[in-house]
Amino acid sequence: MSKTTNKFSPEVRERAVRLVSDGEGQHGSRWQAIVSIAAKIGCSAHTLNEWVKKAEVDSGKWAGIPNEMADRMKALERENRELRQANEILRKASAYFAMAELDRRSK
């Protein structure tokens, strides 16, 4: 779960990224396009630039871990952590019951 709230819907993000890629030719540079579009949608230029970079990684234009893969890795890490905790609980329970059985037999 994200620690920050997402003010912008995925549709707004996708549209803003598309506007940047379409508007690069109309502006002097990509950064100018980002600044212009960010002002129109009400986010910071830095935020929009991050959205654009993530979209490029997701599309395979740039090297990096796509969001889908990162989400999958987080889920697997969470599952792995939960399984380790469950195994630890089972190990302790097994040791407890083994000691209880030994105590029962020695009486």
C-alpha positions as CSV (number, residue, x, y, z in Angstrom):
1,M,0.0,0.0,0.0
2,S,1.3,3.4,-1.0
3,K,2.3,5.8,1.8
4,T,1.1,8.8,-0.2
5,T,-2.3,9.3,-1.7
6,N,-2.6,9.5,-5.5
7,K,-4.2,12.8,-6.3
8,F,-4.4,12.0,-10.0
9,S,-6.2,9.1,-11.6
10,P,-4.4,6.7,-13.9
11,E,-6.4,8.1,-16.8
12,V,-5.1,11.6,-16.1
13,R,-1.6,10.4,-15.8
14,E,-1.8,8.5,-19.1
15,R,-3.3,11.5,-20.8
16,A,-0.6,13.8,-19.4
17,V,2.2,11.5,-20.6
18,R,0.6,11.2,-24.0
19,L,0.3,15.0,-24.2
20,V,4.1,15.3,-23.4
21,S,5.1,12.9,-26.1
22,D,2.7,14.6,-28.6
23,G,3.7,18.1,-27.6
24,E,7.4,17.8,-27.7
25,G,7.5,19.1,-31.3
26,Q,5.4,22.2,-30.4
27,H,7.7,23.2,-27.5
28,G,11.5,23.9,-27.6
29,S,12.3,20.9,-25.6
30,R,10.8,18.0,-23.7
31,W,11.2,19.8,-20.4
32,Q,9.3,22.8,-21.7
33,A,6.5,20.5,-22.8
34,I,6.5,18.9,-19.3
35,V,6.4,22.3,-17.6
36,S,3.6,23.6,-19.8
37,I,1.4,20.4,-19.4
38,A,2.2,20.1,-15.6
39,A,0.9,23.6,-15.1
40,K,-2.3,22.8,-17.0
41,I,-3.1,19.7,-15.0
42,G,-2.0,21.0,-11.6
43,C,1.0,18.9,-10.8
44,S,4.7,19.7,-10.5
45,A,6.9,19.3,-13.5
46,H,9.1,16.9,-11.5
47,T,6.0,14.6,-10.9
48,L,5.0,14.6,-14.6
49,N,8.6,14.0,-15.6
50,E,8.6,10.9,-13.3
51,W,5.3,9.7,-14.9
52,V,6.9,10.1,-18.4
53,K,10.0,8.1,-17.4
54,K,7.9,5.3,-15.8
55,A,5.8,5.1,-19.0
56,E,9.0,4.9,-21.1
57,V,10.3,2.1,-18.9
58,D,7.0,0.3,-19.0
59,S,6.9,0.5,-22.8
60,G,10.4,-0.8,-23.2
61,K,11.9,2.4,-24.5
62,W,14.3,2.6,-21.6
63,A,15.9,0.0,-19.5
64,G,14.5,-0.6,-16.0
65,I,12.0,-2.6,-14.1
66,P,8.4,-2.1,-15.4
67,N,5.7,-1.3,-12.9
68,E,4.0,-4.6,-13.4
69,M,7.2,-6.5,-12.6
70,A,7.9,-4.3,-9.6
71,D,4.4,-4.9,-8.2
72,R,4.8,-8.6,-8.8
73,M,8.2,-8.6,-6.9
74,K,6.6,-6.7,-4.0
75,A,3.8,-9.2,-3.8
76,L,6.3,-12.1,-3.9
77,E,8.5,-10.5,-1.2
78,R,5.5,-10.0,1.0
79,E,4.4,-13.7,0.5
80,N,7.9,-14.9,1.2
81,R,8.0,-12.8,4.4
82,E,4.6,-14.3,5.5
83,L,5.7,-17.8,4.8
84,R,8.9,-17.4,6.7
85,Q,6.9,-16.1,9.7
86,A,4.5,-19.1,9.4
87,N,7.5,-21.5,9.2
88,E,9.0,-19.9,12.3
89,I,5.7,-20.3,14.2
90,L,5.4,-23.9,13.1
91,R,9.0,-24.6,14.1
92,K,8.4,-23.2,17.6
93,A,5.1,-25.0,18.0
94,S,6.8,-28.3,16.9
95,A,9.6,-27.8,19.5
96,Y,7.0,-27.0,22.2
97,F,4.9,-30.1,21.5
98,A,8.0,-32.3,21.3
99,M,9.1,-31.1,24.7
100,A,5.6,-31.6,26.1
101,E,5.7,-35.2,24.7
102,L,9.0,-35.8,26.3
103,D,7.8,-34.5,29.7
104,R,4.7,-36.6,29.4
105,R,6.7,-39.8,28.8
106,S,9.2,-39.1,31.6
107,K,6.4,-39.0,34.2
